[in-house]
Amino acid sequence: MLFIYYSLSGNGDVVAEAMKEKGYEIRKIETVKKMPESMFSRIMQGGFKASVGYKDKLKDYDKSLDGHDEVVVGAPIWAGKLASPLNTVLRDIDFSGKKLTFILYAGSGEGPKAERYVKKLYPEAKVIMLKEPKVFTSELEKIVL
């Protein structure tokens, strides 16, 4: 069981801790270039990159799924899409033949749009939506795999 995720504001890190407690191997992905410090700039840049399908350059990480039948991908929602670093992960990793779940975390109301996007890419995948699990820790109870 593997949990691959990205976190900018800490929501993904909270989810990763819960997944670790459930026995998942954890792989956090990080971008080579850091996002701006200003929240406004983060929202503008991140939203734009996500909306156009930008694929961030990532620091080296293990792309192998060997030994894992079940893979969970954790992703923030930016502008109704997955955060741009996840576009790179989805390009680089073949999830064929794996039980695939996406845990999406957001602070806005763009969750349904992102869920439709994921289901279009991976129709068989399960999608779990969480609203700011760093703030609303009870959201972690929705993680039923």
Secondary structure, 3 states (H helix, E strand, C coil): CEEEECCCCCHHHHHHHHHHHCCCEEEECCECCCCCCCHHHHHHHHHHHHHCCCCCCECCCCCCCCCCCEEEEEEEEECCEECHHHHHHHHHCCCCCCEEEEEEEECCCCHHHHHHHHHHHCCCCEEEEEECCCCCHHHHHHCCC
